[in-house]
Amino acid sequence: AYMCSQLQKQGVSRLISSSGGNAGLAAATMGRKLGMAVRVVVPTTTKPLMLERIRAQQAEVRVHGANWNEADGLARDMVAKEETAAYVPPYEDPLLWEGHSSIIDELAAAGVKPDAVVASVGGGGLY
């Protein structure tokens, strides 16, 4: 949410993401909520259920390549050709990190004091 809203404030009108599924669904969901056009490029290995979920968020889905690297290459090429589009990576971006870290600030502002915080430290692009 944080990254997409920051990009919108910068004048971006289309989000383009590459994903095996979950990151694309997140970009599609936030794009719909923000009224932004979204295109998600996924590899041929993406499950049909995930394609349906992304499309249900009114995103355009492009199936390309045998793996994420091939889908990601096309997504980045699309961004380079579209002036008002921005790339939404599935990982490895300071805006994503800032958005993820803000959950603690949001909990504190709401007066929530959890007994513990469980955080994921792994996954597809975090090796």
C-alpha positions in Angstrom: 0.0 0.0 0.0 2.7 2.4 1.0 4.8 2.1 -2.2 1.8 2.3 -4.5 0.4 5.4 -2.8 3.9 7.1 -2.9 4.1 6.4 -6.6 0.7 7.9 -7.1 1.8 11.0 -5.3 4.7 11.2 -7.7 2.3 11.3 -10.7 2.4 7.6 -11.7 -0.9 6.5 -13.2 -0.1 2.8 -14.0 1.6 0.2 -11.9 3.5 -2.6 -13.6 4.6 -5.6 -11.6 6.2 -9.0 -12.2 5.2 -11.8 -10.0 4.6 -15.5 -9.5 1.4 -14.5 -7.8 1.3 -12.9 -4.4 3.1 -9.7 -5.1 1.1 -9.2 -8.3 -2.1 -9.7 -6.3 -1.0 -7.1 -3.8 -0.1 -4.6 -6.5 -3.5 -5.2 -8.2 -5.4 -4.8 -5.0 -3.8 -1.5 -4.1 -4.0 -0.2 -7.6 -7.7 -0.9 -7.7 -8.2 0.8 -4.3 -6.2 3.8 -5.4 -7.9 4.0 -8.8 -4.7 3.2 -10.7 -4.3 1.0 -13.8 -2.3 -2.2 -13.1 -0.6 -4.6 -15.3 0.9 -7.8 -13.8 3.3 -9.9 -15.8 3.5 -13.5 -14.6 5.3 -16.6 -15.9 3.5 -19.6 -17.4 4.0 -21.5 -14.1 1.5 -19.2 -12.3 -1.5 -21.1 -11.1 -4.9 -20.4 -12.8 -6.5 -19.5 -9.5 -3.9 -16.8 -8.9 -4.6 -15.4 -12.4 -8.3 -15.2 -11.6 -7.6 -13.4 -8.3 -5.4 -10.8 -9.9 -7.9 -10.3 -12.7 -10.7 -10.0 -10.1 -8.9 -6.9 -8.9 -9.4 -5.3 -12.4 -5.7 -5.7 -13.3 -4.5 -6.6 -16.8 -2.6 -9.9 -16.6 0.1 -10.8 -19.2 1.5 -14.4 -19.1 5.0 -14.4 -20.4 8.1 -16.6 -20.0 8.9 -19.9 -18.4 10.0 -18.3 -15.1 9.9 -15.1 -13.1 13.1 -13.7 -14.5 11.6 -13.8 -18.0 8.3 -12.2 -16.8 10.3 -9.6 -14.9 12.3 -8.7 -18.0 9.1 -8.0 -19.9 7.6 -6.0 -17.1 10.7 -3.7 -16.9 10.6 -3.3 -20.7 7.0 -2.2 -20.5 7.8 0.4 -17.8 10.6 1.8 -19.9 8.2 2.4 -22.8 5.4 4.0 -20.7 6.1 7.5 -19.3 3.5 7.4 -16.5 4.1 3.8 -15.4 6.2 2.6 -12.5 7.7 -0.8 -11.7 6.4 -2.4 -8.5 9.0 -5.0 -7.5 8.0 -8.0 -5.5 11.0 -7.4 -3.2 14.2 -5.5 -2.8 13.0 -1.9 -2.8 13.4 0.8 -0.1 9.8 1.9 -0.5 8.7 -1.7 0.2 10.9 -1.9 3.3 9.6 1.4 4.6 6.0 0.3 4.1 6.7 -3.0 5.8 8.3 -1.3 8.8 5.5 1.1 9.3 3.2 -1.6 10.7 4.8 -1.1 14.1 4.2 2.7 14.0 0.6 2.0 12.9 0.1 -0.4 15.8 1.6 2.1 18.3 -0.6 4.9 17.0 -3.7 2.7 17.4 -2.6 2.0 21.0 -2.0 -1.6 20.4 0.8 -3.2 22.4 1.4 -6.7 21.1 3.0 -9.3 23.4 5.2 -10.4 20.5 5.8 -9.6 16.8 6.4 -12.4 14.4 8.1 -11.4 11.2 8.9 -13.3 8.0 12.5 -13.3 7.1 12.5 -15.4 4.0 10.7 -16.0 0.8 11.1 -15.9 -2.9 13.3 -13.0 -3.4 15.0 -12.7 -0.1 17.8 -15.3 -0.5 
